[in-house]
Amino acid sequence: MDEDLHGAEFRECDLTGARLIGVVMQDAVIDGLITNLVVNGVEVTEYVEAELDRRHPVRVLIRSEDPADLREASRQLHAGWAATIERIRRRPGIERRSVNDEWSAVQTMRHLVFVHDSWFRRCCLGSTELFTPMGIGTTVEPYRGAHGLDLSLDPALDEIVSVRDAQAAELEAWLDEVTAGQLAARAPVPDDDVWPPYARGRSVRQCLGTVLNETFEHHGFCVRDLDLIEAQDAD
């Protein structure tokens, strides 16, 4: 009660069921998994989601059950990343800069290497192969440096892009052949102790959704931070 939280930052925390009553909230930013948000008696989640769909039509494709829509979503996501990588190449060094304690562009792409290995190869294909060493995974132990990840690596942009391009080609080739029935099937997650442990019982479609959503969301984070860096440099 009567707490001064001016300028406070809440990062990676669960605020489910939180009630903010009689608060003053100006110039606030909320970013995360948000549902059933009521502001002054108005449920605003649907408004926010509709506006995000308007700004980013690929979100609608990502949610589709139609394999053709999912193929198009994957291609659009890859094209978006390709354009951002070209933007990065015009500013050598910017790919390793970060703001507000967020990942740099290269760290973000390395995380997507891990996402592909874990949520696509393991969960959609049932692969038991080691992950690509350059990937950056969860910070949760014992998974942080497990299953082939090498935390000592510091790959160049071109090396990361080459891996991501190969992964995108692998995903799109699979999407060219996959059927609705295969997407609805139970994901063939190997029965071992490798990440992600909570994928068992999900469908292939749900696991694919994680891959596409992560690719989309992290691209948005990357572009946001590139904009911030360039704005700082211009001041």
N, C-alpha and C positions, 0 to 999 in steps of 0.2 A: 504494500500500500504506500502511495506517495513516494515511489522510488523514481529517481532520476536515471533513466536509461538512455539519455541523449547520446547518439553516436554508437550505441551498443551494436555488436555483431554477433549473431547466433549462427554458427557454422556446423553443418553435419549433426543437427540435433533433432529429436522427435518432439514436435509441439502439438501432436494430436490431442484434440480436446481443449486446447488452450483458450482461455477467455480473457480478452483485453477490454475492460470496462472503464468508461470514463477517461479514456486515454487521449493524449495529444499525439498525433502521428502525422508529421509533415515531411516531405521529401524522403519517404521510406521506400526501400526496395525489398521485395519478397521474391525469392527464386527457389524453386524446388518442386516436389511432388505435392500439389495442392488440390484438394477436393472439398466440396461442401463448405466453402468459405463464405461466411455471412458478414457483410459490412453494413452497419447501421440498418439492420433488418432486411437487407437485400442479399440473396444468394448470388454471388458474382462469378462463380466458376464457369458457368455456361457462357457468359459474355466473354470471359477471357479466352476460353477454348475456341469459341467461334472466331474471335479476332486473330488468334494464332493460326487457325486454319486459313483464314483469308490472306494473311501475310505469307504463310508457308504452305501452299497447296499439297506439297509432298507428304505432309502429315496425314492427309486423308488417304493417300495411297498406302502409307505404312500401316494403317489400321484395317485395310481391306483384307478379305479372305480370298480374293481372286488372285491366282498365281500371276496373271498378266499384270495386274496392278502392282504386285510386289516386285516383279521384274523391273517395271518402270520406276518404282521408288528407288531401287538399288542403283539404277543407272543415273537417276537424277542426283542422288546423294554423292556418287562418285564424281560426277561432273562438277558439283558444287565444291567438293574438296580440291579437285584439279585446278579450278579457278583460284581458290585461296592459296594453293601452293605456288601458283604463278605470281600472285601478289607478294608472297613472302620472298620469292627469288629476286624481286625488284628492290628489296631492302635487305641485303645480306647481313646476317647477324640478328635480325629481328626474331628469327625462329627460336632463339634461345633466351629471349627476354620474357619476363613474367611480370604481372601486376597483381596487387592485392592478394599475394600468396597463392595465386592460381598456377596451374601447370603452364609451362611454355608451350608453344606450338609443337615442338618436337616431342615433348613429353606427352602431349595429348595424342599425337599420332601413334606413339609407341604404346599408349594404353589401348588404342583401337586394334593394334596388332594382337594384343592379349585378348581383347573381346572376341575377335574373330576365332582365335585358337580355342578359346574356352566355350563360347556360346554357339559357334557354328560347327567347327570341326568335331568337338567332343559331343555336343548336345544334339546337333542335327545329323551328323554323320556317324557318331559313335566311335570316333577316333581315340586311340589310347597313346598316340605319339606325343613326344615331349613338345612343349610350347616353344615358339620362336624365342631364342635367348634375349633379344632386344626388348621384348614386351615388358610393359610396366603394369603390374596387376594390383590386386587389392592390398591394402596395408595390413589386413588381418593375418595374424600368424595362425597356423604354420604355412599359409599359402603365399605369403609375400615374395619369397625367393625360391619357391618350389617348382618342381616339374619342368626343369630346363631353363627357367628364367635366370639371367645373369645380371645382377644389380650393378656390377662394376662397368658395364658397357656404356659407351657414350658415342653412339653411331652418328654419322653425318646425315644431313637432310636427304641427300640422294639415296643413301642406303635404305633409309626408312621408307621413302617414297617408292622405291623399287619393291619392297616387301608388301606395302599396302596395295600397289597396283596388281601384284600377283594374287593377293587375297581377294581383291575386288573381282578379278577375272574368274577366280575359282567360284566365288559366290554366284556370279551372274551365269556361269555355265550350268551350275546346279539348278538355278531358278528357271533356266530355259527348258529343263526337263521335268521338274517336280510337278506333281499333280495335287489337286485339292485333297484327295484322299491321303496322300503321303504327308501333307502338312497337318492334317487332323490327327494323325497317328501319335501314339505316345513316343516321346523323344527317346532315342536309344542311348541314354547317358550311361557310360561304363560304370560298373559296380566297383568303384574304388574310392580313395579318399582325396581325389584331386578336385580342384575348383571347377564348377560351382556346386557345392553340396546340396543346395536347395533346388536344383533343376530337376531332380528326379520326380516323376509324376506329371511333369508338364508335357504339353504337346510340342511337336516339331514347330508348329506355327508360333507358339508362345516364345520358344527359344530364338527363332528367327526374328521375332518382334524385338527382342532385346538387342540383337545385333543392329537392326535398322534404327531403332530409337537411339541407341548409344552413338551411332554414326551421325545422326542428325543433331542430337543435343550437343555433342562435343564440338561439332562444327560451329554451332551457334556460339558456344563459349569462346572458341578460338577467334572467330571474327570479332566478337565483342572486345576481346583483349587486344587484338591488333589495332582496332579503332582507338582504344584508350592510349596505347603506346604511341601511335602516330599523332594523336592530339597532344600528348605531353611533349613530344619532340617539336611540335609546331609552336608551342608557347615560348 
